[in-house]
Amino acid sequence: MFLNLHIETERLVIRPYALTDLDELYTVVSEPNFYQFIPEDVPSRDDVQRVIEWSIQCNQKNTPTKIYKLNLAIVDRVSQKLIGYCGLGPDDIKETEVEIYYGISEVYRGQGISYEAAQALLSYAFHKIGLYKVIAVVHPENVASLRIVDKLGMSYKYTYNHLKSELKDFEGLHHYAIEATAYQM
């Protein structure tokens, strides 16, 4: 379910990271402004390698009731080029909730690709893994992501406020959620 995950859409293949993804993934995440709305620092090439190795380890211990992290490559079906990532993992604020996330190379933005990947992953989360609820955390100025969560049918729940100092980077971000029973594919 996690180690051999393979999702195909009209334009994409979504699969777990492989060690051979290092150069293409690093190219994507090191693009200028890639981290504009993500509360993390831009990773080095070594950081990306560690994330890939850690992701592979997480996939070995992920279960339907405990997802440590499910980092997935978004690959263009035609070119077989890694063009972004998506995944599921514990929310940084409330670790009992599972968050969906995604990021795509700038060249592929504005084409509905992030939505296509997120929709396919959300369907997998509900229908294959059996999750009952998935959340998304979105920067209020990230118009593209706001459109995606809206198209997915996610509902705004609240804004993160008054967080502990170690979580200050999440202050002001919006929390969205959808339950499996409300999901329309």
Legacy VTK file of the C-alpha trace (Angstrom):
# vtk DataFile Version 3.0
C-alpha trace
ASCII
DATASET POLYDATA
POINTS 185 float
0.000 0.000 0.000
2.868 2.410 0.743
6.030 0.780 -0.622
4.547 -0.052 -4.014
2.129 2.857 -4.240
1.504 3.751 -7.864
-1.171 6.225 -8.920
-1.703 7.198 -12.532
-3.796 10.075 -13.772
-4.279 11.444 -17.251
-0.963 13.328 -17.135
0.865 12.056 -14.064
2.443 9.148 -12.272
2.572 9.504 -8.491
4.948 7.174 -6.684
7.250 6.964 -3.645
10.620 8.682 -3.832
13.617 6.706 -5.098
17.283 7.488 -4.501
17.591 8.269 -8.212
15.186 11.224 -7.758
17.802 13.335 -5.986
18.890 15.624 -8.815
15.426 16.236 -10.260
13.821 16.782 -6.829
16.599 19.147 -5.781
16.157 21.109 -9.027
12.438 21.546 -8.313
12.680 22.525 -4.631
15.605 24.908 -5.186
13.683 27.042 -7.707
13.340 30.693 -6.685
10.137 31.264 -4.676
9.360 27.526 -4.387
9.205 27.970 -0.599
7.357 31.282 -0.725
4.321 29.869 1.117
5.964 26.899 2.869
7.150 27.513 6.447
10.488 25.762 5.924
13.948 26.762 4.801
15.116 26.005 1.269
16.936 22.664 1.524
20.459 21.934 0.370
21.176 19.015 -1.959
22.321 16.998 1.090
19.064 17.882 2.868
17.071 16.594 -0.109
19.069 13.360 -0.099
18.345 12.913 3.625
14.624 13.569 3.018
14.521 10.937 0.269
16.292 8.366 2.481
14.042 9.211 5.450
10.940 9.009 3.232
11.909 5.506 2.106
12.290 4.495 5.762
8.904 6.009 6.624
7.234 4.036 3.836
8.564 0.839 5.395
6.768 1.587 8.664
3.662 3.513 7.479
0.358 1.782 8.212
-3.232 2.830 7.510
-3.575 3.845 11.168
-0.184 5.588 11.486
1.328 7.558 8.631
4.759 8.806 9.648
5.222 10.561 6.303
4.229 9.609 2.793
6.362 11.716 0.459
5.632 11.049 -3.195
7.143 12.131 -6.492
4.894 13.696 -9.114
6.190 12.535 -12.498
5.088 13.741 -15.925
3.721 10.646 -17.710
5.078 11.630 -21.111
8.584 12.872 -20.274
8.990 10.691 -17.131
10.511 13.789 -15.487
9.967 14.464 -11.778
8.070 17.768 -11.694
7.007 18.059 -8.079
5.901 16.246 -4.967
2.810 15.530 -2.931
2.148 13.572 0.183
0.403 12.874 3.429
1.742 13.306 6.923
0.961 14.385 10.453
-0.038 18.027 10.820
2.768 20.027 12.457
0.330 21.585 14.935
-2.047 18.707 15.683
-0.118 15.521 14.952
-3.204 13.290 15.163
-4.521 14.834 11.941
-3.254 13.844 8.484
-2.314 16.707 6.176
-2.169 16.616 2.390
0.530 18.750 0.756
1.942 19.360 -2.699
4.480 21.445 -4.586
5.116 21.713 -8.292
7.838 23.133 -10.514
7.090 26.676 -11.636
7.019 25.655 -15.319
4.061 23.360 -14.600
2.013 25.781 -12.505
-1.305 27.117 -13.708
-2.123 23.924 -15.645
-4.174 22.112 -13.003
-1.394 19.622 -12.326
-1.206 20.223 -8.562
-4.977 19.790 -8.363
-4.803 16.602 -10.453
-2.143 15.171 -8.114
-3.945 16.294 -4.946
-7.269 14.884 -6.153
-5.676 11.521 -6.994
-3.879 11.373 -3.647
-6.992 12.385 -1.700
-8.967 9.638 -3.444
-6.203 7.159 -2.559
-6.213 8.366 1.048
-9.937 7.765 1.436
-10.518 4.726 -0.781
-7.284 2.730 -0.419
-5.734 3.760 2.902
-9.112 4.236 4.583
-8.532 7.614 6.211
-11.691 9.256 7.544
-10.430 12.858 7.361
-7.654 14.810 5.644
-6.630 18.393 6.341
-4.689 21.036 4.423
-2.760 23.973 5.823
-2.675 26.919 3.441
-1.043 30.342 3.552
-3.865 32.902 3.129
-2.014 34.602 0.232
-1.445 31.363 -1.680
-4.287 31.865 -4.158
-3.432 28.758 -6.197
-3.589 26.481 -3.145
-6.788 28.140 -1.944
-8.361 27.252 -5.313
-7.109 23.671 -5.035
-8.536 23.047 -1.557
-11.814 24.613 -2.678
-12.001 22.363 -5.769
-11.215 19.352 -3.562
-14.274 20.231 -1.476
-12.309 21.069 1.654
-13.872 23.472 4.143
-12.138 26.271 6.027
-12.109 25.442 9.744
-9.903 28.041 11.460
-6.717 30.106 11.364
-3.713 29.110 13.458
-3.267 31.726 16.181
-1.454 32.042 19.515
0.933 29.191 18.779
3.935 28.254 20.895
7.143 30.002 19.870
8.584 26.906 18.163
5.522 26.858 15.856
5.484 30.598 15.092
6.075 29.970 11.364
2.548 28.512 11.160
0.901 31.559 12.748
-1.851 32.926 10.501
-2.056 29.867 8.233
-5.526 28.533 7.396
-6.689 25.046 8.354
-9.019 23.223 5.917
-10.517 19.746 6.241
-12.647 17.201 4.453
-14.059 13.917 5.675
-14.297 10.816 3.524
-18.089 10.921 3.689
-18.108 14.403 2.094
-15.520 13.679 -0.598
-16.877 13.711 -4.149
-14.439 12.329 -6.698
LINES 1 186
185 0 1 2 3 4 5 6 7 8 9 10 11 12 13 14 15 16 17 18 19 20 21 22 23 24 25 26 27 28 29 30 31 32 33 34 35 36 37 38 39 40 41 42 43 44 45 46 47 48 49 50 51 52 53 54 55 56 57 58 59 60 61 62 63 64 65 66 67 68 69 70 71 72 73 74 75 76 77 78 79 80 81 82 83 84 85 86 87 88 89 90 91 92 93 94 95 96 97 98 99 100 101 102 103 104 105 106 107 108 109 110 111 112 113 114 115 116 117 118 119 120 121 122 123 124 125 126 127 128 129 130 131 132 133 134 135 136 137 138 139 140 141 142 143 144 145 146 147 148 149 150 151 152 153 154 155 156 157 158 159 160 161 162 163 164 165 166 167 168 169 170 171 172 173 174 175 176 177 178 179 180 181 182 183 184
